[in-house]
Amino acid sequence: MLSGRRYLLDLSPEQEVMCEEFGAICRSVWNTALEQRREYRRRGAWMNYVPQCAELADAKGEHPWLKAAPSHALQQTLKDLDRACRDHGTFTVRWRSKARWSPSFRFPDAQQISVERLGRKWGRVRLPKLGWVRFRWSRPLGGEIRSATVSRKGGRWFVSFLVDNQAATPAQHAMPGIAVGIDREVKTAVVTPDGDFHDRPFITAGELVRYRRLQQRLARSKHGSANRHKTITAMGRIMSRVSDRRGDFCAQIAARIVAKNALVVSKTCGSRTCPPARPAPWPNPAGTSARRPGSTGPSWTRDGTASNSP
């Protein structure tokens, strides 16, 4: 069975610059290949992974900056794009923006990846063109490495190993005759029929105060300035911790529910399945409602528009 292991990297300044360069080249290859696919579709033709790889090899002669990134990483970018276009459609796949996309690239050849443990808390991995990179040994690998992915999140760099732990999937669940239905609520994350409410706060009070201050600082900063970039990076660190807590919570709750039930049915309360809530009256400075029951004046709806219906 294949599973993932993620570790925090300790990059040198030179290695960090190289990772930024590799991510920018992969982003450029993604956008160029996507535009080529869309242009072919407008003409009624098709473009797939194989001819684009051949054209990428020819483009390295005209554009030497493509040679700075590992070839396998660029080929994996084209492979990811090919799968995304097949699954979602060529005109549905989004561009990779420099401002919104987090750099990431993958090394698929396990023979070019070597891992050594330096001590109780640290290890190092050898990656193509990056050399030996230290990482925080927070958990054992637990299997044979198949590939490695380097990514940036919240201003920090991580390496994710895809490992084969040699575990076999059981042919039958331990409790085959037990099923459960869960509700995805708005106020509480997950509710089971047994009356168990699974929820937790994902952001602390201090982080919320600091995030609001950073939002105010961002609104006053100048576009393209260094201070604006620092503010966005600080906001990203807070939200990365929030997303990590949310991911850990979802994984733990899902594992707990699946271990006890062979069949899980989920009901999601979305805008299309549940009736909309009645909007609250618009307050005025006098402290009374802007529209009282039985009045014929305009009322505010949830989308912010005025309605004259009673």
Helices and strands as residue ranges (DSSP letters): E 2-10, H 13-42, H 49-62, G 64-68, H 71-88, E 104-107, G 110-112, E 114-117, E 122-127, E 131-136, E 144-153, E 156-164, E 179-184, E 190-191, E 197-198, H 205-220, H 226-260, E 263-268, E 299-300, E 306-307
